Amino acid sequence: MKADASIMMIDNAARENRITMDSQAKRNELEQKQKKHDQSGQTPTQQAREQLNNNPLSDHF
C-alpha cells in the first residue's frame, strides 16, 4: 500500500516536472520569437503572450 502511494507521488512529480518543462520551453520559444521580431521591428501578438501568462503552472517559475 505504501509502495503504491510512493509510486503515485513519483508519477505525479514527474508529470508536473514534464508539464513545467514544456511550459518553460514554450516561454523560451516565445522569447526567441520576440527577439527576432524586435530586430525586424515587429512584436508577437498580445494573445500569444497572454496564453503563456494564463498557464496555471507559470507560478513555478
N, C-alpha and C positions, 0 to 999 in steps of 0.2 A: 504494500500500500504506500509506504513512504517512498519507495523507489519510483512508483508511478507518478507521485506528486513531484519528485525531483526531475524526472524526465519532462513532465509538462512545464515546469518552471524553466528548464533549459530551452525547450522548444519555443516557449513564449519569448524568452530573452533573445533567442536567435532571430525569430520573426521580427521583433521590434528593431533589432540591430540592422537587419536587412532592409526594412522599410526606411529607417533613418538614413542608411547609406544611399538608398535610391533617391530619397528626397534631397540629400546633400549633393548628389551627382546632378540632379535636375537644376538645383540652385547654381552650381558651378557652371553648368552649361548656359544658363540664362546670363550669368555674369560675363562669360566669354562672348556671347552674342552681343551683349550690351557694349562691351569694349570695342568689338568690331564695328558696331553701328555708330558708336560715338566717334570713331575715327572717320567715318564717312558722313557724319552729321545727322544720323538717324538714331532713334532710340527704340527699344522694344515696346510693344503696346502695354498700356496700363493693365489690361486684362491679364496678360502673361505674368506680370509682376504680382498681381493680386492672387492669382492661382497659387503661387508658392506661399504667399503670406497667409492664406486661408488654410494651409496644411496644419492639421492638429498636432503633428509631430514636430513642428518647427520650434516648439518650446525647448526641445532637446539641444538646440544649438546654443 
